[in-house]
């Protein structure tokens, strides 16, 4: 199974905290193993994401990357492929099979403010989830869902403190005190 990481470009403390947190949580819930944050280094956000991952299980990592192009270049140097999510790219549902067939580990790049042209040029695929403006969180979720062929519904997160048991009515949560 391919390894999926996410790179969030140009985080701004205060202005982007909520959306960047949701990008982090979405990437984890949909099967990414790591996220890199570029822009302003936000220790509080990173600690909150680590705390959530610890409580809900799994081995999700978050790392600050001062230079996002070095993350992209290193990823490619190690044989990985880069998918840049943008409303100007090829349609996700038309290109996802090619991405899967590459067999490579995937770095999904999610923009912040204006994305520089060098990101578009360095991507193996510039991919759109519709050609309309909407949230980077929704783009990431839809693309990861397509990339995973829906298998994110079957992911098991090791050693959770909290584990939701699906139920049609009410809330059912197992609390695993042994994992605290």
C-alpha positions in Angstrom: 0.0 0.0 0.0 1.3 3.4 -0.9 2.4 5.8 1.8 0.5 9.1 1.7 1.9 12.4 3.2 0.4 15.9 3.0 2.1 19.2 2.7 0.1 22.3 3.8 1.6 25.4 2.3 1.9 28.8 4.0 0.1 28.4 7.3 -0.6 31.7 9.0 -1.0 31.7 12.8 -4.4 33.1 13.8 -5.8 33.5 10.4 -5.5 29.8 9.2 -5.5 27.9 12.5 -8.9 26.4 12.2 -8.6 25.4 8.5 -5.1 24.1 8.9 -6.2 22.0 11.9 -9.0 20.5 9.8 -6.5 19.8 6.9 -4.4 17.9 9.5 -7.3 15.9 10.9 -8.7 15.1 7.5 -5.4 13.9 6.2 -5.1 11.6 9.2 -8.6 10.3 9.1 -8.4 9.5 5.4 -5.2 7.5 5.7 -2.2 9.9 5.5 0.7 9.0 7.8 2.2 12.4 8.1 1.6 16.1 7.4 4.2 18.8 6.9 3.3 22.4 7.7 5.1 25.3 6.0 4.6 29.0 6.6 4.6 30.2 10.2 5.6 27.7 12.8 2.6 27.1 15.0 3.7 25.0 18.0 0.2 25.1 19.7 -1.5 23.8 16.5 1.0 21.1 16.1 0.7 20.0 19.8 -3.1 20.0 19.5 -3.0 17.7 16.4 -0.5 15.4 18.1 -2.8 15.2 21.2 -5.8 14.4 19.0 -3.8 11.7 17.2 -2.6 10.2 20.5 -6.2 10.1 21.9 -7.7 8.6 18.7 -4.9 6.2 17.9 -2.5 5.5 15.1 0.9 6.7 14.2 0.2 10.1 12.6 3.1 12.6 12.5 3.2 16.3 12.1 6.4 18.2 11.2 7.2 21.9 10.6 9.0 22.5 7.2 10.5 26.0 6.9 11.2 25.4 3.2 8.3 23.6 1.4 10.3 23.2 -1.8 12.9 21.1 0.0 10.1 18.8 1.2 8.8 18.4 -2.4 12.3 18.0 -3.9 13.4 15.4 -1.2 10.1 13.5 -1.8 10.8 13.3 -5.5 14.5 12.5 -5.0 13.3 9.5 -3.0 11.1 8.2 -5.8 7.8 9.6 -4.6 5.2 11.4 -6.7 3.6 14.8 -6.0 -0.1 15.6 -6.3 -0.9 19.3 -6.1 -4.6 20.0 -5.4 -5.8 23.0 -7.3 -9.0 24.0 -9.0 -7.0 24.5 -12.2 -5.8 20.9 -12.6 -6.9 17.7 -14.2 -10.2 16.3 -12.8 -9.5 14.1 -9.8 -11.8 11.3 -10.9 -10.1 11.1 -14.3 -6.5 11.1 -13.0 -6.7 9.1 -9.8 -6.2 5.8 -11.5 -2.9 7.0 -13.0 -1.8 8.2 -9.6 -2.6 4.8 -8.1 -0.9 2.9 -10.9 2.3 4.8 -10.4 2.8 2.6 -7.3 4.8 5.4 -5.7 4.4 7.1 -2.3 2.3 10.2 -2.7 2.8 13.7 -1.3 -0.4 15.7 -1.6 0.2 19.4 -1.6 -2.6 21.7 -0.3 -2.3 25.4 -0.9 -2.6 28.3 1.5 -2.4 31.8 0.1 -1.4 32.2 -3.5 0.5 29.1 -4.7 3.7 29.9 -6.6 4.2 28.6 -10.1 7.1 26.5 -9.0 4.7 24.2 -7.1 2.6 23.7 -10.2 5.8 22.9 -12.2 7.2 20.5 -9.6 4.0 18.5 -9.2 3.6 15.2 -11.1 -0.1 15.9 -11.2 -2.0 19.1 -10.7 -5.4 17.8 -9.7 -8.8 19.5 -9.3 -11.8 18.4 -7.3 -14.3 20.3 -9.4 -13.3 23.4 -11.2 -15.0 25.6 -8.7 -13.6 27.4 -5.7 -14.2 25.6 -2.4 -12.3 24.5 0.7 -8.9 22.8 0.7 -10.3 20.5 3.3 -13.1 19.2 1.0 -10.6 18.8 -1.9 -8.3 16.8 0.3 -11.1 14.6 1.7 -12.5 13.9 -1.8 -9.1 13.2 -3.3 -7.9 10.9 -0.5 -11.2 9.1 -0.7 -10.7 8.5 -4.4 -7.0 7.6 -3.9 -7.9 5.1 -1.1 -10.8 3.6 -3.1 -13.0 4.1 -0.1 -10.8 1.9 2.1 -10.4 4.8 4.7 -13.7 3.5 6.1 -11.9 0.3 7.1 -8.8 1.9 8.6 -8.0 0.8 12.1 -6.1 3.2 14.3 -3.8 1.4 16.8 -4.0 2.0 20.6 -6.8 4.6 20.7 -8.1 6.0 24.0 -11.4 6.8 22.3 -13.0 4.5 19.7 -16.4 5.4 18.1 -18.7 2.4 17.5 -20.9 3.2 14.5 -24.6 3.2 15.5 -27.8 4.4 13.8 -29.0 6.3 16.9 -27.1 8.0 19.8 -23.5 7.8 20.5 -21.4 4.8 21.3 -17.8 5.4 22.3 -15.4 2.8 23.8 -12.9 4.3 26.2 -9.7 2.3 26.4 -8.1 3.4 29.7 -5.2 1.1 29.1 -4.1 3.4 26.2 -4.0 6.6 28.2 
